[in-house]
Amino acid sequence: MDRDKLSELLLNTYRNAILSWIILLVLVSITLMNFMDGRYAWGILNAFTICIILLPSLFFKNFSIMPPWYLLMLVALPMVGNAMGDHLFSSSIPHYISVATIALLVAAEINWFTSVKMDHNFAIFFVFITTLAISGLWHLMQWLLDINLGTSFILDGRSQDTINAAVMYEFMYATVAGIVAGFIFGWYFGYKGRSTPSGIRFPSKDEEGIPAYASTRPPEPIRKLLRISQKKQEVATRIMQVCLLIMMFVGIYFRDTHVVLNAILALGITFVPNVLTHKYYISLDPSLTLWITLAVFLDALGTLSFYETVARWDNLTHALSASVIAAAGYVMLRAIDIYTDELYIPHRFMFVFIIIFVLAAGVIWEILEFLTDEMAVKFGITAFLTQHGIDDTMRDMFFDLLGALVVAAWGTAYLSDISYRIARRIESFSASRNGK
């Protein structure tokens, strides 16, 4: 594992310690001001940030060991600007770059002080999705408080569409900030990779203490939940594929582009398991194929007015779609985790990763829906993806979160086999390339 590059996030020099402690004292002052002025949310955020910055010094019992002062500047500037007035920034991009920098420090500390193993590339990816997830979760929590406690964090009297547009711009700011931060951190790690290591001794990770993965079949009680044979599961999958094909022709007959495109996309996704089996020799359990097909089938079926006429249809499809995305994220990460020694993600952290991954995917999906709506209005065409105000968006995010929680708490045991198959395929592909 490339721990040297992540270790460069800590420095043990007199100059860096002085500058970092000055920035930290400024943050402490701002934190106290926020609490005294009743700005508790910002006060709690600032206090959390201070704890993250101080943790290495406290762990090593050496107050000269601090993160680089220029990274702390990225963290502190938006907080200073917020305390002095939002007029210092014309957008929220600097705030999300601050969030991304905090996430990078958290990822590095998790790598240093826990059994989690990650390299700098995975840390950058983790920072990106964490930035998006925090933006989505922040607005979701505010919306839940507004509808349940009567606060006005988001629902402040403006129209549903106006508030939704403002939140979508926040999501886009978070995406841009995550990308910019990724480039900054990538350059930083590349630059530090050519410098002299700091020499700070981190706690050793006992490789023998890391449990070996064991490939197992899905737990028998889970397999019995469906109460149908594998053959019937395969038949159910084929029936839904035929229905999607019929739906496509119906859409063509009535010249409904929305129905046609959704049916084609859904039908294409249902054949992904077949491609994995015949091209890459990675077979999926029929119940997994049924799960994927059911999710995209219900989503496509919703375009036939089900979204408008059936209560909670949209919520059901979002929860199912989120569960598929969570499963895909888990399977790929676990496969890479099994394949490479540079990454080790224990079960508890995997739970966190799945939630973050799905929330980030939900934010990206809502942005795509918003941009599709805007382009449809501009060019006078039927939108392929649609939004219906802030309540609709936040309900989607809420059910995305529920779908992620189901997979994180229950589905990981069910998905182990496919992770091993992909890991073995990656290993085989890598060996064949090296042999050429």
N, C-alpha and C positions, 0 to 999 in steps of 0.2 A: 504494500500500500504506500502511496506517495504522501507520507505524513509530513515531509520536510516543508512542502509548499504551504500546507495549512498551518504548520507551526510558525511560519513567518508572520502570522496574524498577531503574534506576541513578540514584543521587543524588550530587551533588558539593558537600555542605555539611559544615561543621566538626562540627556537632552529630551528624549521622547517622554520620559517619566514626568519631567517638569511641565511640558506642554500638555500632556494628557491629563494631569491632575488639575491644571488650570481650567481646561474644558469641563472636567468633571465637577469642579466647584461651581462653575457657571450653571451646569445642569441642576445641581443641588439647590442653588438660589432660585432658579426658575420653578422647580418643583414646589418649593415652599410658597412662592408667589401664587402658583396655581391653586394650591389648597386654600390659601387665605382668601383668594378671590372667588372661591366656590367652583372653580373649574376642575372638578374632581376627576373626570375622565382623563384629561391631560396630565393631571398630577399623578395618577396611578401609572399611566404610560411612562412618564419620566422616571418615576421611582423604579419601575421594572427595568428600564434601560440602565439606570445606575447600578442596579444589582448585577446585571449581565456584564457590565464593564468591570466591576470590582471583583467578580468571582475568581479570575485567575490569580490576582494579587493575594486574595484571602487564602486560596488553596495552597499556593507556594509559600505563603507567609513572607512575601517579599514585595514591598510596595513600589519597587522600581520596575516590576514586570507589568506592563500595560499594553493594550492594543495600540497600533500606530496612531499618532495624534491626528493625521489627515483623514483616517477612517472615522475617528470620533467627530471630526468636523462635519462630515457628511451626516452623521447622526444628529448633531447638536443644532445645525443651522435652521432647519425647519422648526424645531422646538423653540429656539430663540425668536424666530419670526412669528410664531403663533402667539408667544407671550407679549410681543410688542405690537402685534396687529397683523391681520392677514394680508394687508396691502403690500407686504414685502414680496409676495409671490403671486404671479398671475394665474397659476394653476396649482394642482395638487401633486405634480410630478416630483418636486423636491421632497415633499412629505413621504411619498412612497419610496424614493431612493433611500431616505432615512430608515424606513421600515425594512428595506432590502438589506441595508448594512447591518441592522440589528439582527436580522435573520441569519446573515453570514456569521456573525459572532456566535450566535446560538448554535449553529451547525458545527462550527469549529470546536466549541466547548463540549458539545455532545461527543464529538470525535475524540477529544483529548481525554475526557474524564469518565466515559462510559464504555461498555463493551461494543458500542456501535463503531463500525469501521467504514470510512468513506474517503474518497479521494477528492481533489479540488474540483474536478469536473462535475461529479455528482453534487458537491456542495453548491455549485453555481446553479444547477438545475433545481435543487431544493430551495434555494433562495428565490428563484423566479416564481415557482408555483406557490411558495409561502406568501410572497407579496400579493399575488392575485387572491389567494384564499383569505388573507386577512382583510382585504378590501371587501370581498363578498360577505364574510362573516360579520364584519363591523356594521355594514348596512343592514344585514338581516337582523342582527340583535337590536338595532335602533328601531327597525320597523316592528318587531315583535313587542318592544316596549310601548311603542305608539298605539298599537291596536289593543293591547291588553291593559295598559296603565294610563292611557290617555295623554301621554307625553307628546311632544311635537318635534322630535329630532328630525324626522323625515316628513311625516304627514303634517305639514305646517300651513295648510289652507290652500296651497296651490293645486292646480288640476293634476289628475293622475298622470297624464302624459308629460306634463312639464316636469314633475318630480322624477318620473322615470328617465327622461332625457338627461337630467342632471346627474342621476346615479350612473347612467351608462357612460357619461363622460368621465366620471370618477373611475369606473372600471377601465376605461381606455387609458387614463393617466397611469393607473397601476400597471397596466400591461407595458406601456412605453417605459415606465420607470424600471420595471423588472428586466426588460431587454437592455436598457442603458446600463443598469447596474451589472448585468451579466457581462457586458463588454468591458466595463471598468474592472471588475474583479478578474476576468480572464486576462486582461493586460497586466494587472497587478501580479497575479500568480506567475505569469510568464516572465515578468521583470524580476521578481523575487527569486525565480528559479535559477537565475544567473548570479545571484548574490551569495554572500557567505551566510550559512545557517546561524541562527541566533545562539545555539548551544544550550537552550533551555531543555532540561530533562523532564520529559513528561512521564506520567505513571505508565509502567509497562503493561501491556495487555497480554494476559496469559492465554495463548492460543489453545492450550489444552482445556481451558475453562469454557471455551466456546462450544456449545453442544453441536454435535454433527447433525446435519439434516437427514431425515429418513423419509424416503418416498413411500407413501402409503395410499391405499385406496380410500375414497371418501368414507366417512364413518357410516356404518350400516344403518343406524337410525335415520340419518339424513337421507340416504338412498331410498328408504322405505316411505318417506313423506309423500312422494309423488303417487305411490300405490298403483303404478302402471308399468307394464313390462317395457323393456328397451325397444321391442318391435313396435309397440303402440306409440312410444315417444317419437320414433322415426316417422311413423305414419302421420302423427299430428303435425310434425314439422313439414312434411310434404304437402299436407292439406293447406297449411298457411301459405306456403310458397305458391301453390296454385291460385289461391285467393288473391295474392298480391299480383300475379300475372293477369288475372281477370280484372282487378282494379285498374291496372295500367291501361288495358284496352278500353275499359269504360271511360277513363279519363280522356283517352284519345278520341273516343266517339263524341263526347260532350265538349271536347276542346278545352278541357280544364287542365292547364299547365301545372297547377299546384298539385293536383292528384297524381298526374303522370310522373312528375319528378320525384315525389315522395315514394310512389310505388316502385320506381326503378331503383332508387337509392336503397330502399328497404330490401328489395329482392337481391340486389348485389351483396348486401351485408350478410344475408342468410346463406350465401354460397362461400363465404370466407372459410368456415370449417372444412368444406370440401376441398378448397384450394390447399389449406394447411395439410390435409391428409394425403392428397394425390401428388402434390408438388414437393412438399417438405417432409412427408412421412410423419406428421404429427397428428395423431388421431385424438379426437375429442370424445368424451363421454356423450352419448345421445341426449342425456338430460341437460348438458351444457349447451349443446346445439339448440335444443328446444327452448331453453332460457333466452338465448340470443334472438332466436326467431320470434318468440312471443313478444319481446320488447319492441322490436322494429315493426312487427305486424300491427300491434295495437296503436303505435304511433302513426303509421300510415293510414290505418282505419279511421283514425280521428279526423283526417282531412275530409271524410265523407259526412261532414256536419256533426260528427260525434262530439267534437270539442265544444260545439255550441249547444248541443241538445242534451248531453249526458253529464250530469253533475260529477265533478271530481275525475272525469276522464283524463284531463290534462295532468292532474296531480299523480294519477296512477302511472301514466306513461313516463313522466319525469322520474318517478321513483325507480321504475324498472330500467329506464335508460341509464340512470345514475349507477344502478347496481352493475350493469354491464360494463360501464366505464371503469368503475372501481375494480371489477374483476380483471379487466384487461391491464389496468395499472399494476395490480398486485402480481398477476402472472408474469408480466415482463420484468418487473423489478426482482421478483423472487428468482426467476430464471437467471438473470444477470448475477444476482447474489450467489446462487449456487455455482455458477460457472467461474467467477473470478474470485481470487483471494483478496482483492483490494477493497471488496465491499462485504460488509456483514450487517444485516439489519435484523435484530432480534424481534420476536413476536410483538412485544409492547410498542416498539417504535414503528413497526409495520402498520399497526392500528392507526397511529397518528398520521403516517404517510398517506394511507388510503383516504382519510378524511380530507387532508390538505389537497391531494391530487384531484379528488372529485369536486371540491369547492372551486379550485382553479379552473377545471374543465367547465364547470357551470358558469363561471364568470365569462370565459371565452365564448361559450354558447350564447349567452345573453347579448354579448357584444355583436355577434354575428346576426342574431335576430334583429337587433336594433338597426344595424347598418343595412340589412336587407329591406327592412321597412322604409328607411330613409331613401334608399335607391329606388324602391318601387314607387314611392310618392313622386320622386323627382322625374322619373321616366314614364310614369303613368301605366305601370304594369302590375300584375297580381304578385303580391309578395310570396316568396317560397317559404319564408319563416316569418312569423308575426308575433307582436307583443300587444298587450292590452292594458297598459298602465302599470304603475309601480306595484299594486297589490298582486297582479298576475306574475310579475317578475320575482317578487319576494316569495310568493308561494312556490314558484318553481325552484328557487334556491333552497327553500325549506325541505321540499320533498327530495331534492338532490341529496341533501344532508341525510335524510332518513334512509335513502337507498344505500348511501355509503356506509352508514352505521350498520345496516343489516349485513353487508358483505364483510366489513371489518370484524364484526363480532361472530359471524357464523360461517361465511363463505370461504374463508382462507383455508380451512381444513379440506373443504370440498375441491379446492383448486390446486392442491399440491401436485397431483400427478401431472397435469398439463405443464406446470412449471418445470418439472424434471424432464419432460419430453423435449421442451424447447431448449433447456440447458444442454441436453445431450446433443441436440441438433446443432446448436451453436458450436459446441466442442468438435463435432464431426466436421462442420464446415471450415472451422479454423484449422483443423489438422490437414484437411485436403488442400487448403490454400498454401499452408506451409510446406506441404510435400511437393508442390509444383516448382 
